[in-house]
Amino acid sequence: MSERLRFIISGFFVGLAELLPGISGSTVAVAFNVYDKFILFLANLKLSNLSFNIKKLNEVFFLDLIIPFFLSMVLSVILASNLILYLLSSYTEYFLYFIGVLMCLVSVLIAFRIKEEFGKHIRLNIQFLFGILFGLLLSQFSSTPLDPSPLFIFFMGFIAFSFFLLPGISGSAILLSFGVYEIIIGSIGSINWVILLPFSLGCLISVLTMPKILNQLIKSFKLEIMTFFTALILISGITILPIVTL
């Protein structure tokens, strides 16, 4: 398989993964071996690297790979968002069971990654308990306004894309934890620019500011961050199950 074709195929599955809470698009990128160049592309996004020389731009930003990757990813998101919205509206209870169980399973997988990478089982420490408490707190605000403010949507875009950059943690799972998953998915399916513009702007600001910050945080506090989000995704998956009422 050529490298360009690999980026096109991976872009499609990364987009699909990001629509499903619990599945990390970055993890899919790692599986297709495109994550390193994707992060390097983001890290190189600075004025000093911009040029009118197409050849130089391609050397710095891998445009012959990244452009097909993003186009495939966008196509996947547009096509799959309508299907997910249909399942969510027509088979709400079954879909919530699917998503809830999926998120719980992914939290278990993250716990196994912690064991594999750090040689220790996940513990009921302060990070884990804080993740549980934060998830329970978010579940009490599940009745997100039907007409959220642009600032709130901007913040959600910033948060979602920041977690998209982290392998193992799904941006959609975070949106679901904050109670805005259906609003964002619905806006993608119906091309609602009132929601999509501030959300996209939040994603863009995250792209420009977060890669280096997240890289430094992961280097210094990776175990603590993964422990917190294991608990958050676990409790979010449990509370979304139709049989659970908190």
C-alpha positions, 0 to 999 in steps of 0.5 A, spaced: 500 500 500 502 506 498 503 511 503 498 516 500 493 511 500 494 509 507 493 516 509 487 516 505 484 510 508 486 512 515 483 519 514 476 515 513 477 511 519 479 516 524 473 521 522 469 515 523 472 513 530 471 521 532 464 520 531 463 514 536 464 516 543 470 511 546 474 510 540 480 515 539 481 517 532 488 518 534 489 511 536 486 509 529 492 514 527 497 510 531 494 503 528 495 506 521 502 509 522 500 516 520 500 519 527 507 521 528 507 525 521 500 528 523 502 531 530 509 533 526 504 537 521 501 540 527 507 542 531 510 545 524 504 550 524 507 557 525 508 563 521 516 562 520 514 555 516 509 559 511 512 560 504 510 561 497 514 555 495 510 549 494 515 544 494 518 547 501 511 547 504 510 540 502 517 538 505 515 541 512 507 540 512 507 533 508 501 536 504 501 531 499 499 526 505 495 531 509 491 534 504 488 527 502 488 525 509 483 531 512 479 530 505 477 523 507 476 525 514 471 530 513 468 526 508 467 520 513 464 525 518 459 528 513 457 521 511 457 517 518 454 523 522 447 522 519 447 515 520 449 516 527 444 521 528 438 517 525 440 511 530 440 516 536 433 519 534 430 512 532 433 507 536 435 511 542 435 506 548 439 501 544 444 506 541 445 509 548 446 502 551 451 501 545 455 507 547 455 506 554 458 499 554 463 502 549 465 507 553 466 502 559 470 497 555 474 503 552 476 505 560 478 498 561 482 498 555 486 505 557 487 501 564 490 496 561 495 501 557 497 504 564 499 497 566 502 495 560 506 502 559 507 503 567 507 496 570 502 498 575 495 497 575 490 503 575 489 505 583 483 508 586 488 514 588 486 522 588 486 522 580 481 516 579 476 519 585 477 526 582 475 523 575 469 519 578 466 526 582 467 530 575 463 525 571 458 525 576 458 532 576 457 533 569 451 528 569 447 533 573 448 538 567 446 533 562 440 537 560 444 542 556 440 548 553 437 547 546 440 553 544 447 554 547 451 560 546 457 560 541 462 561 547 460 555 550 460 551 543 467 554 542 469 552 548 467 545 546 470 545 540 477 547 543 476 541 548 474 536 543 480 537 539 485 537 544 483 530 546 483 528 539 490 529 539 491 524 545 491 517 543 486 513 547 482 518 549 476 520 545 474 527 543 467 525 542 467 521 549 468 528 552 463 531 548 458 526 551 461 527 558 459 534 557 452 533 554 453 536 547 454 530 543 447 530 540 448 537 538 454 537 535 453 531 531 446 533 529 449 540 527 454 536 522 449 532 519 444 538 518 450 543 516 448 548 521 453 553 521 451 557 527 453 551 531 459 549 526 462 555 526 464 557 533 465 549 534 470 549 528 474 556 531 475 552 537 478 546 534 482 551 530 485 555 536 486 548 539 490 546 533 494 552 534 496 552 541 495 545 544 500 540 541 506 543 544 502 544 551 499 537 551 506 534 549 509 537 555 503 535 560 503 528 557 511 528 558 510 530 565 503 527 568 501 522 563 500 517 568 495 522 572 492 524 566 490 517 563 488 515 570 483 521 571 480 520 564 479 512 565 475 514 571 471 520 567 470 515 561 468 509 565 463 513 570 460 517 563 459 510 560 455 508 566 451 514 567 449 514 560 446 507 560 438 507 560 438 503 566 442 508 570 438 514 573 443 519 578 
